[in-house]
Amino acid sequence: MNEGLELRHHTAEEAAGLIDRLVELYLTVYANGGEFHSEDRYRRQLAGHMQRDGWDLVTATVGGELVGYIYGFPLPAETRWWGGIQEPIPAGFTDEDGKRTFAISELMVAPGWRRRGIAKSLHDELLAGRTEDRATLLAEPDNTAAQAAYRSWGWQKITMLRPGWDHAPTYDVMVKQVSQTVRVDPL
Ligand SMILES: CC(C)(COP(=O)(O)OP(=O)(O)OC[C@H]1O[C@@H](n2cnc3c(N)ncnc32)[C@H](O)[C@@H]1OP(=O)(O)O)[C@@H](O)C(=O)NCCC(=O)NCCS
């Protein structure tokens, strides 16, 4: 079904030459997305996120054409990711130590390539082998396709969150357990 589909991981260094293509696909996918989805804001978001330790990008290409991608990074102990979260939340939910949570920041597939399992392949490839306990992402409540996808892939809504950025929407906070590894803290 996805003949010729290639999935590839990229570090930030490797992705430096891909930035214009990443932005181009973003602008195509969010063509009617308003101020929040502007090129300028997304370039600043990407530049900031690519500096995070452990940033990981998986691209999907067919014959060299970029048809989708996903990226994320582990949350450091001091993170602003959880700013704007709505109470009530489970005790300790936002505690981070750099190893607890992998945050997925973007997942997108080009309009002509949807419903072929490409997003699922990207998602599974990014999370395979992660050693964090859990993954998290933010999804708009009315994003029917994404909500259906995440629920079918085992994600659960915990609460809602409105980031502090200008024009930011209010998102569902989604979480998925990713690693069964039992961490033993040093005595
Ligand atoms: C969400 C998105 C990444 C899904 O990409 P995709 O490659 O089409 O997804 P998949 O083919 O892997 O679909 C996986 C499952 O998601 C669900 N799904 C995907 N699109 C759907 C839609 N339009 N309506 C209902 N369910 C949908 C289905 O359960 C689907 O499984 P199925 O095809 O076996 O029924 C894509 O629609 C997209 O890029 N949207 C714009 C960007 C975006 O919203 N990203 C997520 C931000 S949180």
The ligand as a Gaussian input file, in Angstrom:
#p B3LYP/6-31G(d) Opt

LIG

0 1
 C       -3.740000      13.429000      11.783000
 C       -2.897000      12.988000      10.598000
 C       -1.417000      13.137000      10.945000
 C       -3.223000      11.508000      10.308000
 O       -2.374000      11.095000       9.228000
 P       -2.703000       9.778000       8.368000
 O       -1.431000       9.340000       7.716000
 O       -3.858000      10.036000       7.506000
 O       -3.117000       8.745000       9.520000
 P       -3.188000       7.152000       9.370000
 O       -3.457000       6.783000       7.952000
 O       -2.000000       6.560000      10.026000
 O       -4.510000       6.885000      10.193000
 C       -4.493000       6.296000      11.465000
 C       -5.899000       6.294000      12.040000
 O       -6.294000       7.597000      12.370000
 C       -7.715000       7.726000      12.211000
 N       -7.956000       8.753000      11.213000
 C       -7.061000       9.342000      10.394000
 N       -7.658000      10.281000       9.631000
 C       -8.959000      10.278000       9.987000
 C      -10.077000      11.046000       9.569000
 N       -9.970000      11.976000       8.614000
 N      -11.261000      10.800000      10.167000
 C      -11.383000       9.851000      11.119000
 N      -10.341000       9.099000      11.552000
 C       -9.154000       9.311000      10.994000
 C       -8.201000       6.374000      11.787000
 O       -8.502000       5.644000      12.970000
 C       -6.981000       5.822000      11.101000
 O       -6.954000       4.442000      11.007000
 P       -7.712000       3.714000       9.768000
 O       -7.325000       4.433000       8.518000
 O       -7.204000       2.307000       9.839000
 O       -9.174000       3.848000      10.066000
 C       -3.245000      13.800000       9.316000
 O       -4.637000      13.844000       9.159000
 C       -2.701000      15.228000       9.359000
 O       -1.571000      15.500000       8.968000
 N       -3.531000      16.172000       9.838000
 C       -3.107000      17.580000       9.914000
 C       -2.042000      17.790000      10.966000
 C       -2.519000      17.335000      12.320000
 O       -3.655000      17.548000      12.704000
 N       -1.596000      16.699000      13.075000
 C       -1.874000      16.239000      14.408000
 C       -1.697000      17.383000      15.365000
 S       -2.129000      16.902000      17.020000

